[in-house]
Amino acid sequence: MTDIQIIQQPFTLPCGATISNRFCKSAMSENMAVAGGKPSKEIHNLYDRWSHSGAGLIITGNVMIDKRALGEKDNVYVEGELALDELKEWASVAQQNGAALWMQINHPGRQAPKTFNKDIVGPSAVGLKQKAMFKTPRPMTEEEILDAIERFGNTALIAKKAGFHGVQIHGAHGYLVSQFLSSRTNQREDQWGGSLENRARFAIEVYRNMRKKVGADFPVGIKINSADFQRGAFSEEESLQVIDMLSAEGIDMIEVSGGTYEKAVMMGITEKESTRKREAYFADFIIKARKRTKTPLMLTGGFRSISVMATAIKNDELDFIGLARPFALNPQVAKDFLDGKITKCEVPQITVGIAAIDKMGFLDTLWHALQLERMANGKEPDLKMSGWKPFRKVIKEMIFG
Ligand SMILES: Cc1cc2nc3c(=O)[nH]c(=O)nc-3n(C[C@H](O)[C@H](O)[C@H](O)COP(=O)(O)O)c2cc1C
C-alpha cells in the first residue's frame, strides 16, 4: 500500500461508528462565540471551510460545560438547550461532506483567567506560576465535583441531540480533568485525590456519565497527556495506567498530547533533535501505549510528513493522525495530502526576535488563532503575519480586558 492508501483506510471504532480516513483535525479553540455561548456565524463559516478539508474526523475547539468557568472570553459553552439551534447548524455545516464532527468538552479549572472568571475552582488550592493572569483556585466541594460530572454528561447529550457524531473529553493540557490526574494540582485527601485510582476517578466518572447519557453506539473519546512534564506532576507511567483504566471502560479513542499552561510541550517548545527527526513530539510514548492497549489511539503534535504519518500507522503504533496548526494554515491540508499535491506541510516558527517574549510560549497559539479568525471572516490565512500582531493583541486584552 502507498502512504496515501494507508491513510485513506476507514476505521471502525469500538462503538461501531466508522471514520472515513485516518486524518483528524485536532481541537483548536475558536473563541468566537456570541451571547449565550452560542456558536457564531463566523464559527459556522470556519467549519464550512474545514468540511472540505479531507479529514475523516473534525474535533471542535473546547466547548465549556459551565458559563462560570471559561478558558477564553468567547468560548462556546453549553447551558441546557439554549444554543441547540446554533449547535445543530455547526454540526450540519461541518459534516456536509461526510466528515464526522466531534465536540471537545472541557472545564478549565484553575486555567480560567481572572479577568473574566469570578469564582475559580480546581481540585485543590494550587495556583499557576502565571500569577498576573490566574488566581489560586478554590477547592471544589464534593457537590461541585458531582455537578461538573453531570454537566460533562449533559453537554455530551446535547452534542448528540444537535447532530454531532461524537464527543471528546478534554483530559489534557492542564485543564480540570488533567488537574485531577496530577498529584501536583490534586492534593485532596478524599476519594478524588491521593492514589492514582482516586485521582483518575474524576476522568472515569465523567466518561461513565457521558456513556450512560449518549448510549453504547455513540463515540466517546478522550485527549490525555502522555505526561505533564513537571516535577511531581502526572507522569508517563501514570498516564499508561490511566490508559489501561480507560481501555477497560471501553472508551472509543484516546488522543495523546502533553503539557500544561506552565509547560507548553504540546506546541513542541522543548523539542529535542531526536524528536524533530521523528516529527511527532510524543512518538515514543504512543509505542508504549500501543503495547498495552487495543483501544484506538490518536497522536497529535508535530506531524508534518505523510511518510512519517503513514509509517506510524503501518507499524501499528497508532490509528489516527491528529493535526492542528496545519489546518490553520491550509484549510484543505488533508485533501492536499490525499490528492498527492503535497507530501509535507510546513508550520512556521513564530517569533518576534526577542528571546524573553518568544520563550513565553503563547505567541504561537495566538498567531494560529488569528489565522482561524481570518478564515472565519472569509479571508485566506496570512502566512506572512508578524509575530507582533498576537503579542499586541494580548497586551491590549490584559490592559482593557
Ligand atoms: C490556536 C490553537 C488552539 C488550540 N486549542 C485547543 C483546544 O481547544 N483543545 C485542545 O485539546 N488543544 C488545543 N490546541 C492544541 C492542538 O490541538 C494540538 O494539540 C497542538 O497544536 C499540537 O498539534 P500540531 O503540532 O499539529 O499543531 C490548540 C492549538 C492551537 C494552535
The ligand as an ORCA input file, in Angstrom:
! r2SCAN-3c Opt
* xyz 0 1
  C      -4.991     28.154     18.080
  C      -4.919     26.840     18.837
  C      -5.936     26.485     19.697
  C      -5.914     25.254     20.375
  N      -6.983     24.879     21.149
  C      -7.042     23.633     21.657
  C      -8.214     23.166     22.293
  O      -9.241     23.848     22.392
  N      -8.194     21.905     22.798
  C      -7.088     21.080     22.677
  O      -7.134     19.941     23.117
  N      -5.969     21.503     22.083
  C      -5.926     22.733     21.551
  N      -4.807     23.127     20.849
  C      -3.677     22.175     20.720
  C      -3.806     21.325     19.459
  O      -4.945     20.503     19.457
  C      -2.575     20.405     19.295
  O      -2.513     19.524     20.398
  C      -1.250     21.186     19.168
  O      -1.421     22.328     18.337
  C      -0.153     20.312     18.562
  O      -0.507     19.799     17.304
  P       0.104     20.426     15.928
  O       1.607     20.312     16.048
  O      -0.446     19.564     14.831
  O      -0.333     21.834     15.859
  C      -4.802     24.374     20.198
  C      -3.756     24.756     19.334
  C      -3.799     25.964     18.644
  C      -2.687     26.312     17.698
*
